[in-house]
């Protein structure tokens, strides 16, 4: 961000902007009295309002939770972890503190022994008080390693690159007569007090923040286990057949299961059967043509969200004439939640989520109630499997991005750098893509004229800077105001196809689909495909799925909080219709379906992630160690418990004793069937023993369909296991 570090404004709120601090060596921090984007920090002298206190090492901001950090009023993760133990039944050794559960499953025994098994977290068990309840908690914690996918905040040593954001554009001196020359050593726009520097930017990009998170102890462990190199074969099925999985992981080394968990928001029996029946190649071809996939029942119910298909003009008229209704920015988020859970176009929805992190516009900001939903429809969804150059141009000529990054305030006599800077840092070449502050300055001058009028995009020739520009190899005389829009679009296409952009997108895709530390060999091949196909996404994805690195990276990704919840809803068979005993509140104006989606969105927000939810333009991080929160993990487990029990009546569920169609009569065989149903693989003997201990039975014990009353606890334990947290 630039231009006096002006951030996007918050939606319908006059409180200080809650921008996300950038991680540094000491955690999330900023200069004294400043937020990370240069705004005065809440609680500082500039903002004496004490509503927003600062905790040690972390600033607390209302509204938007930070990845890996507790909500306001919650206990800090370090405090959770210090109270927890991990009881490893083998040898009776207990462990304390954060425990790495990832490629190798539970952390190796023998580290940091701690012999007080009484300090167990309150997991809101459903069992009776007494011995069985304690046993359930202990077994559950033992199975998951207490902090099942939690390395612990104390384990992260972030690589700091600082939070200073570069030169500010100062002053509003008007241009002199005639054309300028933004390429000259001395800028000829008549503003002597705005010298152009040559310093590279220091703002984190989506990829860069992922890399900084990986500069930790947990990150180092992951790097040791990731596939080092590979090759691209004739197709995905050929690559799957030719790849031997050598990494250490608790997940089954089954290519169908692996594809189903990476290319969807969560494997289900239906998805696994489709891949097995169609074959890997045909299933991927089917997923890459989402327009040919029939809508599901839940997608048809999206008609209950009336704003999804409205134009901006219609949304404006609705705002002026209809009162007390849900805004379109809420409804597009709810629709995203529904599609992630129930759509059969799963790879498409995964890519929509990917682009919402890469080309990120916050779901809620001032003006977003009219424009953000159409950005999702007309920019992200329209181009998610198309061409990135088209997407970048569409984004820059859409009112949502223009308003979000203050471009409407930029004109030739008073330039705002925000959009131009983020186009370079976040949306194309990346912070290490080779540009300088001179490039940012020229790009900001070139992009003047892009604006918004009555919530619609407009190009205003009278605001456009006229004069030569040279930006990262893009050169133009830019010699007429009327022709400025065409020059801007040519520049954006140049950015989208720049070699640094190809590498940046390739790195981000490989991080999303393969590993938190993707092999350089794969990134290079993806970038080459992207360049050869002029920014087309489908060929790039096919190169990824045809690479042995993808198929060899089983268990190398951990689900982020939103992904964990969606995968849980999917595998438990939650349906979009109300339960038979649902009773609608008399004061509820939205439909039960819309209300249920809002409830899920609120639960996701509690866990720190929901569709397009981050308030700042850098998007959610996509690496495990950015999400190390014990509180988040337990919250997710408890939501799984509620879904198993059907507690959210606005939806309907498969009863827990019906998850397995014909339950075996013995506990061991029943657990095998249930684990295949919920985590798509059988457990080891040790894991089975731990979970059977929750029910207090042995493998050969006779059980009924309710697992002698313990079916909810058994199912919940499986959904708290590494097998469900990993993807």
N, C-alpha and C positions, 0 to 999 in steps of 0.2 A: 504494500500500500504506500502511497506517496501523497503529494500535495498536502503538506502539513499532516500527513498520516491520517487523513479523514477516512474512517471505516464506514461500512454500510450501516445505515440506521436501522434500529430495531423496529419491529412491527408494533404499532399501537401502544407505544410505551415511551414515556419521557425519561425513564431512568437511564443512568449511564450505560453506554454500550458494553455488552458483556463479551467482548472479543476474547478469543482463546489465546492465553499466553503461549509463547513458543518455548519448547523444552530446552533447557540448558544443562550444564554439568550438575547443577544443584537442583534439578527438577524444573517445574514450571515457575518461571520467575521473570521479572522485568526490572528496569532501573527503578531506584527508589522514587516513589511518588508517581510512577508511570505504569500503565498496562503495557503489555508486550507490543502493541501496535502504536504506542506513543501517546495514548490518551491518559489523562490523570487517573491514577488507580482509585477505585472506590475505597473510601476511608482515609485517603491522603488529604493533605491540606487543601488541595484543589477541589476535592469532593469530600467535605466534612461529614456527609451523611453516613451515619454509623450503621445503617441497615445492612451494609455489605462488609462484614469484618474480614480481616485477613488472618488466615491460620499460618502457623510456622511453615515456611517453605512453599506455601501455596496460597494463591489468591482465590477467594470464593466468589463466583459470579452466579447470580440468580438465573433461572430459566433454562440454561443449556448445560447439561452435565459434561464433564470432561472425561475423555477416555481414560480408564484406569483409575479414576478417582471417585470417591463417594459423593452422594448427593448432600446438599445442605442439611445439616442436622444428623447425618449418618456418622458412624464411627469411621475413623481413617483406616484404610486397609492394613497398614502396619500394625494397628492395634488389634485388628482381627487376627492377623497371622500370628502375633505373639501369643495369643490365647489358644491357638489350635495345636493339636498333635496329630501325627499320622501313626497309627498302630499297624505295623507290619507283622502279620501273624507269623511269618516264617522266622523262627528264632525269637519271637516275642519282642523284637526291637521296635521301640517307638521313635518317632522323629518329630522335630519341632520346626516351625517356621515354614517359609515358602518351599514348595517341593515341585521340581520340574516334572511335568507330565507332558510328553510330546512324542517325538519319534520313537523313543525307547519305552514309552509307557511311564511307569512310576520311577521316581528318582532312585538310583542305586542305594542300597542299604548301607548303613555304616556311617552316614553323615550326621553330625550334630545330634547325637542321641539325647533324648529327653524322656524321662521315665515317669511322667505324671499323666496317665491316661484319663484322668478325671476332667481335664480342661478341654472339653469338646464343645463345639458350637451348638447353639440352639437352632436346630433345623426344623422346628415346628412339626415334629413327628406326629403321625396320626395314631400311633399305637397307644396302648394303655400305659399308665405310669408304672415304673418299676424296672425290673431287670430286662425284660424284652425291649423296652424303649431305649434304654442305654445301649443295649447290644446292637440295635438297629443303627443308632447314630455312629457307634464305633465302627461297625462294619462298613457303613456307607463312607465314612471318612477314610477308612483304610483302603477301600476300593479306589477312591478317587484321589488319594494322596492329599486329602484335606483341602488344599488349594488346587483343585484338579487341573486347571489350566492357568495357574497363577504362579508366576515367578516371584512376585512380591515387589512392592514399590522400592524396597530397600536394595533390591538386586540390580536395579537399573542405574547405570552410569552413563547418562546421555552424552553424546558428543556435542559439545557446544560450538555453535558458529555465531553466537551473538544474536541480539535482537534489534540492533540499529538498522534502520530501513533504507539507508542511502540518502542522497540529497533530496531536499524538499524543493518544490517549485514555489517560489515566493513572488509576491507582487502581482499587480494587474496592469502593468504599463501597456498601453495599446501599441499596435504595430505602426510603423511608419509607412509612407507611401510605397507602392510597388511590391514586387514579390520578395519574399525572404529567401534565405539559403541555409537550411538546417544542417547542411553538411560542412559548413565553414568552420574553421578553428574558433572563430568568434561568432557566436550565433547572431544573426542579423535580424532578430525580432524586436530590437529596440529595448531589451531588458538587460541592462548591464549587470544588475545584481543577481542574475541567475546563471552563473557560469556552469557549463556542462562538465561534469567530472568523467573520469574513466574508470571509476571503481566498480567492480562487480557488485551485484546485489547480494544481500545477505538474508533475504526472506526465504523461509523454507517452502519448497515445493512439495507436492504430494509424494513424489518418489524420494526426495531428499529427507523428508521427515521419517519415512519408513527406514531409510538407511541409518539415520541417527538413532532411532530406537533400537536398531540391531547392534549398536555399539555398546552392548551390555553383556553381563555374564551369561544370561539366558540366550542372548543372540549368538554368542560365541559357541554355545552348545549346539544350537541349530546349524550353524555353519559347518560344523564337523560332520553332520549327518546328511547334508543335502547332496544330491548327485552332482558330481564335479563337471561332467561333460556328457555329450551325447550326439545324436545325429537325427536327421529327418528322413523318414522312409516314405514309401509310396502312398500311405494312407494311415489313418488312425488304427485300424485293426491290425495292419502289418506291424506298426510300431509297438502296439500292445503285445502282440505275439512274440516279438523279437526282444522284448525288454525283460531282463531278470531284475527283480526288485531286491536290492542289496542293502538298502537302508534299514536301520533298526526301527521297528514300529510295532505297536500293539494291534494295529489294524490288519485285517485279513488281506493278503496280497492277491486280491481278486480284481482284475481289470474292470469288470462290470460294476462292481461296488465302487471302485475308485472313480470311474467316470460319473456315476450317478451322484456322488457326493460333491464333486468339483463343478460339474456343469449344471447343477440345479441348486435350489435352496434347501435341499435335504432329500435323501433317497427315501422312497416308499416302496412297498411291495409292487405297486403298479408300475413305477418307473423301472425297477429292476427287471420286471417281466417284459416290458416293452423293449429294453435294450437287448435282452436275451433273445427275444423273438425276432426283432428286426435286424439285429447285428449292430456292431458299434458304428460302422461307416454309415449305414442307412439311417440309424437313429440320429446321428449328428447332422446328416443332410436334412432330415426332417426338422430338427430344431433350428437350423439355420434358415428356414423358410417359415417364420412364425405366422405370416399372413395366411398360410395354408392350413394352419392348425385351428380346429374348431374351438370356439370359446366354451369355457366350462360354465356350469350353473352359477358359480360365484361371479364370474365375469359378466354374465347376463344380468345379475343383480346389481351391477354397478350403475345401471340405469336409475337406481335409487339415489345416486349422487348427481343431481341435475346439472352441475356446473362443468362436468368433465369435458363435454363436447361444445361448450359455449365459446363464442368468439369474444375478443376483448370488448367489442362494442356491446354485445349482449350482456356481458358481465357488468359493464358500467351501468347499463339500463336497469339491470336487476338490483344493483346496489342502491340506486336512486329510488326504486319503486317498491322493493320487497324488503320488509323489516324482519329482524329476529330470525335470520336464517344462517346456515353455516356458510362461511366464506370458501371460495374456490381453493385457496391455499391449503385449508384443512382437507378438503375433499380429495385433492390430488394425492396427499400423503396417505389418506385412508385407502384410496384406490391402489396405491403402490403396495401397501400392506396386504390387501386382498389378493393382488396378482402374485405376489411372492409366495403366499400360502397355497393358493388354489389354481393358478393358471397352469395349463399344460405347456405353455410357451416358456419353459423354465430357463433355457440358455439365454433367451432374449431378455428376460427379467434380470438375470445375473448381469448381463451387459448394461442394462439400464442403470442398475445400481453402481456398476463400475464407472460409467460416465458421470453419474451424479457425484461421485467422489473426485473424478479427474477434472471435469469442467464444472466445478461446483458453484451453484447458486443456492443460497440458503432457502429453506422452505418458507421461512417467515422473515420478512423485512418490510419496511415502510413502502407501500406500493405493491407488495407481493400478493395482496389479497385479490388483485385484479389480474396481474401479469404472470405469476409464478406457475400456475397450472398450465397455461398455454405454452410456457417454456418447456415444461415436461413433455407435453404432447407434440409440439411443432419443432422442437430442437432435439431433445434427448431421444425420445421414442422414435421420431421420424428417421433419425440417422444412426441409431445404436448399432445396427448391423450394416450400415451403408458406408459412407466415405467421411473420414474425419475432416477433410477440408470443407466439405459442405456443412458439417456440423459447426465448425468454428465460425464460418461466415454467418450461418443462421443465428448463432448465439450472439454475435456482435451486432447484428441488426435486429435483435429482439429487445423489446422494452424492459424485460426483467433484468437482463444483465446490464443494460445501460443505466437503469435506475440503481440497481444494487451497488454498482461500482462508480456511481456519481458522474458518469460520462455526460449526462444531460446538462451538467453544470460547466462543461468544458467547451470553450470556444476560442477563437484565434487571439482574442485579447486577454483571456484569463484561462490558462490551460490547467486542466486537472489530469494528473498522470495515472490515476488508479487503474482504469481499464487497460491502458497501454502496458502498464507494468505487469499486471496479472496475465495478460495475453502472453507475455514472454516468460514470466517466472512459473506460472501454474498451468497454463493452457496450451503451451507449445514446446519451446526448446528446453525449458527448465533452467534453474538457477545457474547451472554449470554449462549452459548451452552455447556460451561464447559471446554473449552480448555484453554491452557496457552501459553505463549511465547515459552516454551520448545516444545510444540506440533507443533507450527508454524515452529520452527527451524528444527525439525525432518522431518516434512512433506516436507519442502523445500529441505532437503538433499535427501529424498526418491524420489522426483519427478525429480531429475536430470536425464538427458538422453532423456526426452521429447524435441523434437526440430522440426525445419523446414528446409527443403532444397529445393530450387527452388519453394517456396510457397507450398510445399507438406509436410505433417506430416512425420517425421522419428523418430525412436528410436535409439539413439546412445549409445550402450553399453559402449563404452570407456569413456563416460562422466558421467556414473551413479555411484553414491556413493554406496559402498558396506559396509554393517554393520547393526547391530541390530537397529530396530526402535520400538517405542511404542507410539502410537498416539490415544488418546481417546478410549482405549480398543482394538485397532488394534495392534497386535504384530507380528513381522516377523524377522527372522534371516537375510533376505535380503542378502544372502550369495554369490550371483553370479551376475555379471554385465549382463550376457546374460538373466538371469531370472528376471531382474529388472522390465521390462515392465509388466509382469504378476502380480508382487507384487504391482505395482502402481495401476493397475486396481482393484485388490482385495481391496486395501485401499480405493479407490474411491467408490466402491460398499458399503463398510462398512460405509463410511460417509453418503451416500445417504439413508441408512436404519437405521441410528442412531436415537434413540428416540428424540434427540433435533432437528434433521432435520425434523422428522415427525411433531413435534409441530410447527416448523418454517414455513413449507409449509402449514400446516393446518391454522395457524394464517393468513398467506398471502392470502390464498384462501377465508377464511371467510371475510377478509377485502375487497377483491375484489367483492364478490358476495352478501354479507349480510349487513355489516355495518362498518363504520369507527371505531367503538368500538364493535367488535363482542363478543358475550357472551362466557365466558370461557367454558361453558358446551358444546357448539358446537365445539370449537377448540379441546377439549379433545376427542370428538367422531370422528372427522375427523382424528386426529392423530392416533387413535386406528385403524380405517379402513385402513389408509395408511400403518401402520405397519403390520397388518394382511395380507394385500395383497402385501407385499414386494415391496412397492413403486409404485404400479399401480395407474394411475390417474383416470380412469373411475369409479372404485368402490368408490373412495374418493369423486368424484363429485356426484355420485348417493346418497351417504350418505348426502351430503350437500343439494341436492334438495329434499331429503326425510325428511328433518328436519323442525320442526315447526318454528325454528328461521329464516330460510330463508323466509318463507311465511309470517311471522309476521313483517318483516322489510321493509314494503312498505314505499318508500320515504326517506329511510335512506342513500342513496348514491347520490352524486352530480356529474354530468358529468365533467370530466376534459376537457381542451380545445379541444384536438383532438376528444374526444368522442362527444362533443357538435357539432363540425363541421360535423362529419360523420353522426350523427343522423339527422342533418338538411338536408344534401344532400339526405339521404335515404327517409325521410318522404316527401320531396318535389318532389320525383320521378325523380331526375336528371338521365339522361341516358348517356351512354358512346359514343354516336355518336355526331358529330358536329351539331350545329344548322344550319338550311337551309341557313342563311345569313353569315355563317362562311367563312372567307377568309384566307387561309394559307399564312403566310409570305414567301416571296421568298427565304429568307436566312435560313429558318427553315429546318434543316436536319432530325429531328425526326418526327414521325408521329403526327397528331393532338391529338390522344389518349395519347401518351406518354407526349406530351407537356402539355396537360391538367392536367395529374397526377402530373407533376412537378409543375405546378401552385398551385395545392391544397397543395402539400407538402410545398411549400414556404409560403403559408398562414398559415398552421399549425405551421411552424417554427416561424412566426411572433407572434403567440399566445403562444409559449413556449413549444410545444409538437408535435413531429411527430414520426413515428415508429422507435424505437431503437435510438432516436435522442440524448439522453443524452450522453455527452462526457465521463463522469466518470462511473466506473463499478457498481454503486449502484442502477441504474435504477430509473425511475420516481416515486415519492411518489404517493400513491393511496388513500390519504385522502383529504377531501375538503379543510381544512384550509391551505394546502400547496399551494393552487392555488388562493389565494385571491388577485386578481388584477382587479380593475375597468377598466383599459385600455384594458385588455384582453377581458372582458365581452362586452364592447362596440364594439370592433373589431369583435367579433363573431356575434353580432347583425347586424353589417353592411355587413358582408359576407352573412348572411341570406337574407338581403335586395337585395343584388346583385343576389343571386340565384333565388329568387322569380321573379325578373325582367329579368332573363335570360341574365345577363350581361357577363357571362363567355361563349362566343360563341363557344368555343371548345367543349362544351357539349350541349345537348338538354334538354329541360325542359317541364314540364306541365305548361301551362299558368295559372296565379293565378286565373283567372275567370273560369278555368276548374277544379280546385282542387275538387270542389263539383260537381258531375255529373249533378244534377238537382237542382240548387239553389232555395230555397224557396223565395217567393216574399216579405217577411217582414224581417226587419233587425234582429230581435231577433231570428227567426227561422233559418235564414241563418247563424248567428253566432254560433248557436248550432251545425249545421251541419259542419261548418268549424272547430270548436274546436274538434269535434269527429274525423275529418279527420286528423288534425295536432297534437293534444295532447291526442287524444284517450279518451276523457271524456268531459262532459259538465262542464261549469263554474258555479260558484255561481252567484247569482243575482248581488252582488256587483262587481264582476269581469266583468260580462257582461256589467254593466252600465259604467264601466271605459273604456272598449274597444269600446263600441258604441259611447262614447264621442269623440273618435279619429275621427270617421266619422261625428260627429255632428248630429247624428240621435237618435231617440228613438226606443224602441223594436218593436213598431207597425208600424214604418215608412215603406213605400214601397221602395224597392231597386231593382236594376237590378243585373245582374251577376257580374258586376264590383264593387258592393257595392257602387254605385253612385260615382265611381272613387276612392274609398278608399280601394279597396281590398288588394293592396300591403301593405299599412300601417296596416291594420287589421291582415293580415297573419303574418307580421313581429312582431306585438305585441304579438301574440300567441307564436311565437318562442322565444320571450324574457321573457316569463312567467316562474314562478317556475315549472309549469307542464312540460315544455320542458327541463329545466335545471336539474331537478331531474331524477333519473333513479331507 
